[in-house]
Amino acid sequence: MVMVGEYTSLAFALPAATVVGWGIGYLLDQAFHTHFLYIVFLILGIAAGFVQLVRLAMRDTRNDDHDGS
């Protein structure tokens, strides 16, 4: 049941990281009167979401290896 909760939180973490990255970029664009920072921070948010996905997958893979022994 704990694993279900962790994977469910991941389903919210990926879009949340993307939206937060876009939001930060949008606000910085408004503050500095630019038109490209939202793209930069959107990409950073997407990357942060995927990093979290990989961390969870690596941790679960490592735990599965130890459980089988």
C-alpha positions in Angstrom: 0.0 0.0 0.0 2.9 2.3 0.7 4.2 1.8 -2.9 0.8 2.8 -4.3 1.0 6.1 -2.3 4.5 6.8 -3.5 3.6 6.2 -7.2 0.4 8.3 -6.8 2.5 11.2 -5.4 4.7 10.8 -8.4 1.7 11.2 -10.7 1.2 14.6 -9.1 4.9 15.6 -8.8 5.6 15.5 -12.5 2.9 17.9 -13.6 3.4 20.0 -10.5 7.1 20.5 -11.2 6.3 21.4 -14.8 3.6 24.0 -13.7 5.9 25.5 -11.0 8.8 25.8 -13.5 6.5 27.5 -16.0 5.1 29.8 -13.3 8.5 30.9 -12.1 9.6 31.6 -15.6 6.4 33.5 -16.4 6.8 35.7 -13.3 10.5 36.4 -14.1 9.5 37.3 -17.7 7.0 39.8 -16.3 9.5 41.2 -13.9 12.4 41.6 -16.4 10.2 42.2 -19.5 11.6 39.2 -21.4 9.9 36.5 -23.4 12.1 33.4 -23.1 12.5 32.7 -19.4 9.3 30.8 -19.2 10.7 28.2 -21.7 13.9 27.9 -19.7 12.1 27.3 -16.4 9.5 25.0 -18.1 12.4 22.8 -19.3 14.0 22.9 -15.8 10.6 21.9 -14.2 10.2 19.0 -16.6 13.8 17.9 -15.9 13.2 18.1 -12.2 10.1 15.9 -12.5 12.0 13.3 -14.5 14.9 13.3 -12.0 12.4 12.5 -9.3 11.0 9.7 -11.4 14.4 8.2 -12.0 15.3 8.5 -8.3 12.1 6.6 -7.3 12.7 3.9 -9.9 16.3 3.4 -8.9 15.3 3.2 -5.2 12.6 0.7 -6.0 14.9 -1.4 -8.2 17.5 -1.4 -5.5 14.9 -2.5 -2.9 13.7 -5.3 -5.1 17.2 -6.6 -5.5 17.6 -6.8 -1.7 14.1 -8.3 -1.1 14.8 -11.3 -3.4 18.0 -12.3 -1.5 
